[in-house]
Amino acid sequence: MTVNDEILPQTRLIKSAGYINGVWCGAPDSFAVTNPATGAEIARVDALGADMAEAAVTAAQSAFGRWAAMLPQERALILKQWHAKIIEHREDLARIMVAEQGKPISEARGEIDYAASFVEFYAEEAKRANVEGITSHMPNAEVELWREPIGVVALITPWNFPSAMLTRKAAAALAAGCTIVAHPSAETPLSALALAELAQDAGMPAGVFNVVPGDAETIVTPWCSDARVRALSFTGSTEVGRLLYSQCANTVKRLVLELGGHAPFIVFEDADLDRAVSEAIGAKFATSGQDCLGANRMFIARGIYDAFCERFTQAAAALTVGAGMDDPDIGPLMHERLIQKQESQVADAVAKGARIALGGYRHDAGPLFFQPTVLVDVPANADIMHHETFGPIAALTPFDTEDEVVARANDTEYGLVAYVHTQDPKRIYRMSRALEYGMVAINRTSVTGPPIPFGGVKQSGLGREGARHGLEEFTEIKYVCRDWS
């Protein structure tokens, strides 16, 4: 194992091999994991091949019967122990995340807490998948619906939330009685492998929890065509989601897809202006803007537009930029492609009439840093008004009527989350109904957590993660009709 001890924490949680059937499995080929703040190589991780991807499915299939047959209380106990291990190693996990993902250390600690909360929630939820009785429509018949685990589940997780997206998926599937094969992003595999080590510490049986790092196409494509994999859960871009959707068609898998977002942030004239500005800063710049929940388009009522733009720009100008361990407000972006996307969207918006109120260029902190940027008077035909930014650029534009802003907010293929600021209770109801989004946040930004069903509509995804609905995604309903005459 090659590890840069100057960047990564000194901890046994640093793993460079795959984890299959309770054993750490190496490979002759490897890939570099780099620190986006510096470009320095922090580790080399084994790139497992298609044969090991198949071996992981075989291990998960072999372990499925035993895991599904365990009492829910027994599965819950192992999940509780996993939760305890995550909390115990919170600081090491956060520092690993900073090293490979770049986010500020306070955000990384928050993500570890968030990741652990799903394990705790589903440890409790594991005991609540009850049989449902139905009043029979036939004489001398007793009718029941059973929820049974669907089988082996493939999990494909992204680089922007490398710990939380794994636990949100894995804890639900494991609580339901499924076994898993997971493929973490090649940019941030260390977080997933550390969680696998802690799952092993918690007593997770061999074969139940498998992590296969390497090239996504090499690993995930065979899983899509493998009939033993009965469900696939993916968080990532809509483009890749469409590809996985088509690749899974022949085996008719259950799909849970959490895809792109293009969130509108709508502020009416009666809003609490200071609060709206504060919430807008969080909605735009958290995770350096690399968040599917990020506010991409800010629609501000014309009567308060100038005041909002001035206060928002002042607040954005106060944000700090730097390496994650310095705990800035904004860290590096993940790769050069995102930097080029920021530059392209700024140039396009300006060419079409927008003005740069703040930023607009790379930041001198390093090659993958971009200045907090505010664009005002952004026209409807600008690229940023139609495509997800995934970076620290805020696009502001005025609106005149409620009907107008609803139409503009809904004019997108995406439908993950929408943010609305208003004090009018009737408008709150109308907007909540009219906006074509899976989630609507009123006068606040933070809305996620284990008890809520996270997910979008249209091309922002399929299914839900979190809540009891997240567990039910990994179950099948079996109808049982018994004659008692």
JONORJO-V290502 format. One record per helix or strand of 2 or more residues. SS is the DSSP state (a for helix, b for strand). FROM is the first residue (numbers start at 1). TO is the last residue. If there is no record, write none. Layout:
SS,FROM,TO
SS,FROM,TO
//
This chain:
b,2,3
b,18,20
b,23,25
b,30,34
b,41,46
a,50,69
a,72,88
a,90,101
a,105,128
b,132,134
b,141,149
b,152,157
a,164,176
b,179,184
a,189,201
b,209,211
a,216,225
b,229,235
a,238,247
a,249,251
b,254,258
b,263,267
a,273,289
b,295,301
a,302,317
a,324,326
a,336,351
b,355,358
b,373,376
a,383,385
b,393,399
a,402,410
b,417,421
a,425,434
b,439,442
a,458,460
b,461,462
a,467,472
b,475,483
//
